Amino acid sequence: MDDKIFDFAKTKDALSQLSADLIELSSAVKIKQTKLTANQQQAEKTIQNLELKIAELDKSLQSAIAEIDLINNYIEEAL
């Protein structure tokens, strides 16, 4: 069996680099997570605004249909 000789200095450097890379990756993930959360909140606000606009348009449409029905009834009574 061959004896393996470890270069502890290189191992220490590699572990230090790995640690630094993991810290950098962790920071990048946290930044992305923050951006995704902000984007999600913005999307939710946009959806809420669109839902409000749709509700207002629905009310306007129902009002317009009611007025058209009144006009039709008036025309039918006149004829």
Secondary structure, 3 states (H helix, E strand, C coil): CCCCCCCHHHHHHHHHHHHHHHHHHHHHHHHHHHHHHHHHHHHHHHHHHHHHHHHHHHHHHHHHHHHHHHHHHHHHHHC
